[in-house]
Amino acid sequence: MRSRNIKPDFFLNEDLAEVSHTARLLFIGLWCFADRDGRFEWRPKRIQAAIFPYDEKIDIKKALVELEGKKFILSYGGEKEYGYIPKFTKHQKPHVHEKASILPKPNLP
């Protein structure tokens, strides 16, 4: 997990207001979970363990689908699945010493 920033406008995002509280908190958690390019392994159990370690009744798969449905994240890959936060680098400034991403880039249109 990495340190990230939350801008005040996050709380006023009307599109984000249309997803559940769980999905909103997951979205913030994914910023910390993702690498410096906004990429992460799409492993729901691992994501839940990292972001919601004390919450057994969280439906991570449902929250991921909510975020993907609103295009806050996207999934990609083949044999291995990955996730990507499209506007990550617009809103986050990773530390200069943070390791470069080793995950494959998504094929974007």
N, C-alpha and C positions, 0 to 999 in steps of 0.2 A: 504494500500500500504506500501511496505517495501523498505528500501535502499538496493541496490545491486551494484555489480561492473561489468563493461564491460572491458574485456581484449582486447588489441589491435588486437589480432588474429581474433576477431569477424569480423572485416572489410575485412579480407582476406579469409574468408571461402567461397570456390568456390561453395559449395552446397547451401549455404544461398544466394549467388549472383544470383541464379536461380529463386528466388521468388521475388515478387513485393516489392517495397519500403515500402508499407503499411505493408506487412507481416513481413518484417525485423523489422520495428519499433514496431509492435505488439509483436514480439518475445521478444524484450528487455522489453517491458511493462509487459509481462507475468511473467518475472522474479520477478518484483516488486509486481505483483498481487498474485503470487503463495505463498504457505506457505513454511516453512523451508525444506520440503521434495520435493518441486517442484510440488505439487498438487494444483488444483484449481477447483472451480465449473465451469462447462461448461455452462455458462449463457451469450450468446453473447451480449444481451442488457446491462447487468451489466458490462461486460468486456469493451464494447465500452464506457460506461459512466465513467469508471475508467481510461481508458488509452487514449481515444480520446474525452474528454468532449466537445470540441469546434468544432469537425468535424462531421457534419451531413451526409456527403456523403460517409463515409467510409463503405465498405462492410465487416464487421467483419466476417461473416460466410464464405465468400470467402477466406479471409486471413487465418482463422483457417484451412480451408481445404488445402490451399497451404502448410502451416507449417506441417500439419499432413501427407500430401502426401510425404514430404521429411523426415519424421520421426523425426522432431524437437520436436514435441509434439504428444501425442496420447490421444484419448478419450476412456473412459471406463465407465461402470456403467450399470444400468438397468433403474429403474423408475427415478432415478436422474442421470444426466450425470456429469462426472468429466473429468478433463484434467490432464495430467501428462507431465512433461518435463524430459525425460529420463536421460539426462546428467547434470541435475541441480546440484546435490551434488558434481559432479566432478569439476564444475567451480564456484560454489558459496559457500561462508562460512557464513551462517546465524549467526546473533548475538547470543551469548550464552543464552541470556534471552528471545529470541523469543519463543513464545508458541509452544508446540508440535502440530503436525498435528492432526486434529480431523476428517479429511476426510479419507475414506477407501482407502486401498492400491490397486493399479491396479494389476490384475492377469497377470503377465508377463510370457512368455514362458521360 
